[in-house]
Amino acid sequence: MTHVEDLIYYDGPLLSLYKTHDGTPVIRVWLDVNDDFNLWANVEVSYSAMCDYLAGRLSLTGLVKQSRRIMQYKQDDTRSRYDEATLSIKCYLKDYAGTEDNTVSEPCLEVIKRFDLA
């Protein structure tokens, strides 16, 4: 995957946009942390849903509801990934989703251009 942009950053990336080798947008979402690892999810979405989210027309929750697949995994301080597993949309929404109105604070249309060029 190619890193396109960190969309939310606080002491590290919390929400980032990636592009797979075949052009599929993937939103990488930080889910949780403990003493041993960070818990992440890679959310595969359609190009149109990604554009709607970045334009502020779709919430992050709405984006996840339209996702193609969610892969959850653990990552330790050495950046090693393990315990990768498919996470259902229902489980994601129950355990990790915020409010329905969790849209971008201002449209990120330049990110779409960077995605197209990546």
C-alpha positions, 0 to 999 in steps of 0.5 A: 500500500502507498501512504497518501495522507494522514487525515488526523494526527495527534502524537502519531497518525490516527486516521490515514489514507492509503492506496492499494496497488490496484487503486483501492482506497484504504482508510487506516484507523487507530482503534485502541492501545494497551501496554503491548500494542496498538490496535488498527483497522484497514477499511477498504472503501470505494473511490466515490465513498472516499471522495464523499467523506473527504468532501464532507458529504459522508461521515466516517461512520457512514464510510465504514457502513459502506466499506468493502472489508475491514481488517483489524490487526495489532502492531507493536513498537517494532511496527510488527503486525500480528493477529490480523483478522476480518472485522465485521461492520457490525462489530466495528460500529458497536465497539469503535464508531463515533457519532453519526456526525463525525464528518471532516471539519472542512473539505479535504479536496486536495487530498483527492488530487494527491490520491489520484497522483499516488 
